[in-house]
């Protein structure tokens, strides 16, 4: 089951305090970027965040799941609890790098 377009709009709406937020549809699911950093993975209408040591204590009681077959386990983030979500996302934004552009292959 893939994520619904109205659910991704709900997630983006919950994060309206961020100015630079966008999402990209990939195989029926969505990657959400904040300040060009890949922060959220929305799969099957569930918001996932990468397990990272900087949020481990905060997320110790959170649900975990794999967003898709073959993926590593991720935390499930409740975006409806906006104060908590903003606190977690703030920590992740500090440690997440902007992906480097891929170099074009020369033939």
C-alpha positions in Angstrom: 0.0 0.0 0.0 1.4 3.4 -0.9 0.9 6.7 0.9 -2.0 8.9 -0.1 -1.4 12.4 -1.4 -3.8 13.9 1.2 -1.7 12.3 4.0 1.5 13.8 2.8 -0.3 17.2 2.6 -1.3 16.6 6.2 2.3 15.9 7.3 3.5 19.0 5.5 0.8 21.0 7.1 1.9 19.8 10.6 5.4 21.1 9.8 4.3 24.5 8.6 6.8 26.3 10.8 9.6 25.2 8.5 10.1 27.6 5.6 12.2 25.4 3.4 10.2 22.1 3.3 9.5 20.0 0.2 8.8 16.4 -0.6 9.6 14.0 -3.4 7.5 11.0 -4.5 9.5 7.9 -4.9 7.8 4.5 -5.8 4.5 5.6 -4.3 6.1 6.8 -1.1 7.6 10.1 -0.1 10.8 11.6 1.2 10.4 14.9 3.0 13.3 17.4 2.9 13.7 20.2 5.4 16.5 22.7 4.4 17.3 20.2 1.6 18.1 17.5 4.2 16.3 14.2 3.9 14.6 14.0 7.3 11.3 12.1 7.0 10.3 9.0 5.1 6.5 8.6 4.7 5.5 5.1 3.8 2.1 3.5 4.0 0.8 6.7 5.7 3.3 6.3 8.5 6.0 8.9 9.2 9.4 7.3 9.8 12.7 8.9 11.0 16.1 7.3 10.9 17.4 5.9 14.1 20.1 8.2 15.3 22.0 8.3 18.6 21.1 12.0 19.1 17.4 11.1 19.5 17.7 7.6 21.0 16.8 8.8 24.6 13.9 10.8 23.3 12.5 8.0 21.2 13.1 5.1 23.6 9.3 4.6 23.9 8.5 5.2 20.3 7.2 2.5 17.9 9.7 1.2 15.4 9.1 -0.3 12.0 10.7 -0.9 8.6 9.3 1.6 6.1 9.7 -0.9 3.2 11.1 -4.4 2.6 14.8 -4.5 3.0 15.0 -1.2 4.9 16.6 -0.8 8.3 14.4 -0.2 11.3 13.2 3.4 11.7 11.4 5.2 14.5 7.8 6.1 13.9 7.2 9.8 14.6 3.9 11.2 15.7 3.7 14.4 13.8 0.4 15.3 15.5 2.4 15.9 18.7 3.9 19.1 17.2 6.0 20.2 20.2 7.7 16.7 20.4 8.0 16.4 16.6 9.7 19.9 16.3 12.1 19.0 19.2 13.1 15.7 17.5 13.4 17.2 14.0 15.5 20.1 15.4 18.0 17.5 16.7 18.0 15.6 13.5 18.5 18.7 11.4 21.7 19.5 13.4 23.3 16.2 12.5 21.9 15.5 9.0 24.0 16.7 6.0 22.7 18.0 2.7 23.3 15.2 0.2 26.1 15.9 -2.3 25.0 16.1 -5.9 25.8 13.0 -7.9 28.5 13.5 -10.5 27.5 12.8 -14.1 29.3 10.0 -15.7 31.4 10.8 -18.7 31.3 8.2 -21.5 
